[in-house]
């Protein structure tokens, strides 16, 4: 019996060790120190005027604090962002057509009654991290325009092995708690969910999309809810920035996004936007 007990204890310890090996994920708003992941662009490139007309900046205000996120225009009256950005917010200030946050084309303030946060979102999960914001009608031009959503009727792509682009005004390093002066962007390679799960464990699901990061080039605070796009002659929205490693932005762990193809029906049901 003693031998069996020792073996059981050994197996339990090994299992615990394997569990501990998995890197912990964290939503950007849960960042507690300068080394935690908080979606932002590190070691990125300066965007040119009009390069990302679908990108907006979102300054949220809650009861006791305020926070910064990104968002993406998907229609004249709709912005898509992460649920962990809208969660507990009272209102948001939207910056349209901005290359620098100090000089947007214009701003709008929208209150929480116009938020459509996924009803199943929970801060303890990586699922359902998606929200819609209904806005006053915005006229499109070269600086402000919508991005195209994938087709709801097409067979969903994994995008594995493709190069995707993400953008935002978030922090530019783990140790510089200031928003970028100019919109930043980076190109990242999409990896399989199996590879992502090997780092983060079973919290990764079909509703997630992950990209690998190398040489400290990553999303990192302020980029949450911002776009991940893929270009094949048309720019498609394939993800919104959602999570990463609690150990830091520049640790070369995969970064995670909400996979848009998993939520096209939800977007249609809550906004009326249909992409055949």
Protein Blocks (a to p, Z undefined) as FASTA:
>chain_A
ZZmmmmmmmmmmmmmmmmmmpccdddfklpcbfkbccdddehiacddehklmmbccdddd
dfkbccddddddfbfkbccddfklmgopabdcddehifbfklcfbdcdddfklpccdfkb
cfkbcghiacddddddddddfkbccdddddfkbccdekioiacddddjbdfbfklccdcf
bdcddddddddfklmmmmnommbcfkbccdddeehiacdehjgoiacdddehiacdfbdc
fbdcfkbjklopacddddfklmmmmmmmmnopacZZ
